[in-house]
Amino acid sequence: MFPLNFWLAFVVALIPFFVGAIWYGPLFGKTWQGLVGLSDEDIKNANMFKTMGLAYVFAFLVCLMLQMVVIHQYGLSGMFGMLPEWNDVNSALWTDLNALDAKYGMYTRHMHFGHGAMHGGFFGLMFVGPILATHANFAQTGWRLPAIHTGYWVVTLALAGGVLCQFLRLPLGN
């Protein structure tokens, strides 16, 4: 199994706060407040330590999972991680995997911001979006609220996925 990079996830988990400050502030803040029924007074009186603390914990968990979504090399552990040879970098398995890397660049070819941003954004649009839309459908809240939330997650996951792909390095074949 590949290790998760907890330190990078701690840093990347800040991205939702930066995006949220703009998204739920000047861009869609008043519309969002009206749709969920929150006044400025409600927000001012909220326990922000609890709200932001929990939001950070949730963002951290999202960033841990997002590593496995945007970094394709995690799939290698799913295919080969149960084999005893996986833990021996001098095995025939790693000789073959390293040969594939030398020929096709499979360890690093997709390890850049654009690739991670594309997968993060698609994950937001095609996974998170339908979940939020289903919830709104049954709650009969209309389309505006899930559209605002889905847009936020598409942008947030694109940026987080891009940063993860740009900076995460897995110990492959070494």
Contacts in CASP RR format, 6 or more apart in sequence:
PFRMAT RR
TARGET T0000
AUTHOR 0000-0000-0000
METHOD contacts of the structure
MODEL  1
MFPLNFWLAFVVALIPFFVGAIWYGPLFGKTWQGLVGLSDEDIKNANMFK
TMGLAYVFAFLVCLMLQMVVIHQYGLSGMFGMLPEWNDVNSALWTDLNAL
DAKYGMYTRHMHFGHGAMHGGFFGLMFVGPILATHANFAQTGWRLPAIHT
GYWVVTLALAGGVLCQFLRLPLGN
1 77 0 8 1.000
1 81 0 8 1.000
2 73 0 8 1.000
2 74 0 8 1.000
2 76 0 8 1.000
2 77 0 8 1.000
2 170 0 8 1.000
2 171 0 8 1.000
3 170 0 8 1.000
3 171 0 8 1.000
4 64 0 8 1.000
4 67 0 8 1.000
5 67 0 8 1.000
5 168 0 8 1.000
6 64 0 8 1.000
8 63 0 8 1.000
8 67 0 8 1.000
8 163 0 8 1.000
8 164 0 8 1.000
8 167 0 8 1.000
8 168 0 8 1.000
9 60 0 8 1.000
9 63 0 8 1.000
9 64 0 8 1.000
9 67 0 8 1.000
10 60 0 8 1.000
11 163 0 8 1.000
12 63 0 8 1.000
12 66 0 8 1.000
12 160 0 8 1.000
12 161 0 8 1.000
12 163 0 8 1.000
12 164 0 8 1.000
13 56 0 8 1.000
13 59 0 8 1.000
13 60 0 8 1.000
13 62 0 8 1.000
13 63 0 8 1.000
14 56 0 8 1.000
14 59 0 8 1.000
15 59 0 8 1.000
15 156 0 8 1.000
15 159 0 8 1.000
15 160 0 8 1.000
15 163 0 8 1.000
16 55 0 8 1.000
16 59 0 8 1.000
16 62 0 8 1.000
16 156 0 8 1.000
16 160 0 8 1.000
17 52 0 8 1.000
17 55 0 8 1.000
17 56 0 8 1.000
17 59 0 8 1.000
19 152 0 8 1.000
19 155 0 8 1.000
19 156 0 8 1.000
19 159 0 8 1.000
20 152 0 8 1.000
20 156 0 8 1.000
23 29 0 8 1.000
23 148 0 8 1.000
23 151 0 8 1.000
23 152 0 8 1.000
23 155 0 8 1.000
24 32 0 8 1.000
24 152 0 8 1.000
28 148 0 8 1.000
31 144 0 8 1.000
31 148 0 8 1.000
32 145 0 8 1.000
32 148 0 8 1.000
33 39 0 8 1.000
33 40 0 8 1.000
33 43 0 8 1.000
35 141 0 8 1.000
35 144 0 8 1.000
35 145 0 8 1.000
35 148 0 8 1.000
36 145 0 8 1.000
62 157 0 8 1.000
62 160 0 8 1.000
63 160 0 8 1.000
63 164 0 8 1.000
66 120 0 8 1.000
66 123 0 8 1.000
66 157 0 8 1.000
66 160 0 8 1.000
66 161 0 8 1.000
66 164 0 8 1.000
67 74 0 8 1.000
67 164 0 8 1.000
67 168 0 8 1.000
68 74 0 8 1.000
69 119 0 8 1.000
69 120 0 8 1.000
69 123 0 8 1.000
69 161 0 8 1.000
70 115 0 8 1.000
70 116 0 8 1.000
70 119 0 8 1.000
70 120 0 8 1.000
70 123 0 8 1.000
70 161 0 8 1.000
70 162 0 8 1.000
70 164 0 8 1.000
70 165 0 8 1.000
71 111 0 8 1.000
71 164 0 8 1.000
71 165 0 8 1.000
71 168 0 8 1.000
71 170 0 8 1.000
72 110 0 8 1.000
73 106 0 8 1.000
73 107 0 8 1.000
73 170 0 8 1.000
73 172 0 8 1.000
74 170 0 8 1.000
76 97 0 8 1.000
76 172 0 8 1.000
77 86 0 8 1.000
80 86 0 8 1.000
80 93 0 8 1.000
80 97 0 8 1.000
83 93 0 8 1.000
85 91 0 8 1.000
85 92 0 8 1.000
85 93 0 8 1.000
85 94 0 8 1.000
86 93 0 8 1.000
88 94 0 8 1.000
89 173 0 8 1.000
89 174 0 8 1.000
94 173 0 8 1.000
97 106 0 8 1.000
97 172 0 8 1.000
97 173 0 8 1.000
98 173 0 8 1.000
100 106 0 8 1.000
101 107 0 8 1.000
101 108 0 8 1.000
101 172 0 8 1.000
101 173 0 8 1.000
107 170 0 8 1.000
107 172 0 8 1.000
107 173 0 8 1.000
110 116 0 8 1.000
110 165 0 8 1.000
111 165 0 8 1.000
111 166 0 8 1.000
111 168 0 8 1.000
111 169 0 8 1.000
112 162 0 8 1.000
112 165 0 8 1.000
112 166 0 8 1.000
113 162 0 8 1.000
113 163 0 8 1.000
113 165 0 8 1.000
113 166 0 8 1.000
114 162 0 8 1.000
114 165 0 8 1.000
115 162 0 8 1.000
115 165 0 8 1.000
116 158 0 8 1.000
116 161 0 8 1.000
116 162 0 8 1.000
116 164 0 8 1.000
116 165 0 8 1.000
116 166 0 8 1.000
117 158 0 8 1.000
117 159 0 8 1.000
117 161 0 8 1.000
117 162 0 8 1.000
117 165 0 8 1.000
118 158 0 8 1.000
119 161 0 8 1.000
119 165 0 8 1.000
120 157 0 8 1.000
120 158 0 8 1.000
120 160 0 8 1.000
120 161 0 8 1.000
120 162 0 8 1.000
121 154 0 8 1.000
121 155 0 8 1.000
121 157 0 8 1.000
121 158 0 8 1.000
121 161 0 8 1.000
123 157 0 8 1.000
124 150 0 8 1.000
124 153 0 8 1.000
124 154 0 8 1.000
124 157 0 8 1.000
124 158 0 8 1.000
125 150 0 8 1.000
125 154 0 8 1.000
128 150 0 8 1.000
128 153 0 8 1.000
128 154 0 8 1.000
128 157 0 8 1.000
129 146 0 8 1.000
129 149 0 8 1.000
129 150 0 8 1.000
129 153 0 8 1.000
129 154 0 8 1.000
132 146 0 8 1.000
132 149 0 8 1.000
132 150 0 8 1.000
132 153 0 8 1.000
133 143 0 8 1.000
133 146 0 8 1.000
133 150 0 8 1.000
135 146 0 8 1.000
136 142 0 8 1.000
136 143 0 8 1.000
136 145 0 8 1.000
136 146 0 8 1.000
END
